[in-house]
Amino acid sequence: MYTYKTYGTCSRQILYDIDNGIVKSVKFIGGCSGNLQGVSKLVEGRKVEEVIGLLEGIKCRNNTSCPDQLSKALKQHIEK
C-alpha cells in the first residue's frame, strides 16, 4: 500500500495499491465520500497509464481536483 499527500483538495491523502502496473485499490482520506468511492471503484483493475490519462487535468478548485491528485500520485509512482 502506498500513500500520497494531496494538495489543494478536500481530501487529505490517497492510499493506493498497484500490482504489475494495474491499480488494485484506491482509498481517499477526506473529501466527498460517495464521489471518491465511485472514482476508486471505476479505476480499480485498470492500467496505471490509463488511469492517469483519464484523470489528469480534471479541475475542481485550486486548479486541481481529487481525481487529478490521484493521477499525480500514480505519475510519481511510475517515475520512481
Residue, then its C-alpha position, 0 to 999 in steps of 0.5 A: m500500500y502506498t500513500y500520497k499527500t494531496y494538495g489543494t483538495c478536500s481530501r487529505q491523502i490517497l492510499y493506493d495499491i498497484d500490482n504489475g502496473i494495474v491499480k488494485s485499490v484506491k482509498f481517499i482520506g477526506g473529501c466527498s465520500g460517495n464521489l471518491q468511492g465511485v472514482s476508486k471503484l471505476v479505476e480499480g483493475r485498470k492500467v496505471e497509464e490509463v488511469i492517469g490519462l483519464l484523470e489528469g487535468i480534471k479541475c475542481r478548485n485550486n486548479t486541481s481536483c481529487p481525481d487529478q491528485l490521484s493521477k499525480a500520485l500514480k505519475q510519481h509512482i511510475e517515475k520512481 
